[in-house]
């Protein structure tokens, strides 16, 4: 697991439905780390980029350049057959 690093300045407000348990977990972890709930969610979700199967799926996806650019993962997919 990666630990929390500096804030992302390109934040955008979104509305998601999450369970009370997850909300409480984010709240408590936020309190523990001293970061806002938004910062905690942002950081934890970026850990998805450690999933090698997910990255392979993106690499094998047709016309994946948009996804690679949007997720800023050029260095993770190593330029393999970007379509």
C-alpha positions in Angstrom: 0.0 0.0 0.0 1.3 3.5 -0.8 1.1 6.2 1.8 -0.4 9.6 1.2 1.5 12.2 -0.8 0.8 15.8 -1.7 -2.6 17.1 -2.8 -3.9 16.9 -6.4 -4.8 20.4 -7.5 -7.0 19.3 -10.4 -9.9 18.3 -8.1 -13.5 17.9 -9.4 -16.6 17.4 -7.3 -18.4 14.1 -7.9 -21.5 12.4 -6.4 -21.2 8.7 -5.6 -23.3 6.5 -3.4 -21.2 4.5 -0.9 -22.1 2.4 2.1 -22.1 3.8 5.6 -19.3 1.4 6.5 -17.1 2.7 3.8 -17.9 6.3 4.7 -17.1 5.7 8.4 -13.8 4.0 7.3 -12.8 6.9 5.2 -13.7 9.3 8.0 -11.7 7.5 10.6 -8.7 7.0 8.3 -8.9 10.7 7.5 -8.8 11.6 11.1 -5.9 9.2 11.7 -3.8 10.6 8.8 -4.8 14.3 9.2 -5.8 14.5 5.6 -9.3 15.3 4.3 -11.7 12.6 3.3 -11.3 13.6 -0.3 -7.5 13.3 -0.1 -7.8 9.9 1.4 -10.2 8.6 -1.3 -8.0 10.1 -4.0 -4.8 8.5 -2.7 -6.3 5.1 -2.0 -8.0 4.9 -5.4 -4.7 5.7 -7.2 -3.4 2.4 -5.7 -5.5 0.7 -8.4 -2.6 1.5 -10.7 -0.6 -1.1 -8.9 -2.9 -3.8 -10.3 -0.8 -5.4 -13.1 -3.8 -7.2 -14.5 -5.6 -3.9 -14.9 -2.7 -2.3 -16.6 -2.4 -5.4 -18.9 -6.1 -5.0 -19.7 -5.5 -1.4 -20.7 -2.5 -2.3 -22.8 -4.6 -4.9 -24.7 -7.6 -2.6 -25.1 -8.2 -1.3 -28.7 -7.6 2.4 -29.0 -6.1 2.7 -25.6 -4.2 6.0 -26.1 -7.0 8.1 -24.7 -7.1 6.0 -21.5 -3.4 6.0 -21.1 -3.2 9.8 -21.5 -6.2 10.4 -19.3 -4.8 8.3 -16.5 -1.3 9.6 -17.0 0.2 6.1 -17.0 2.5 6.3 -20.0 5.4 5.1 -17.8 3.4 2.2 -16.4 2.3 0.7 -19.8 5.8 1.2 -21.3 4.4 2.3 -24.6 3.4 -1.3 -25.6 1.2 -1.3 -28.7 -0.8 1.8 -28.0 -3.7 1.7 -30.4 
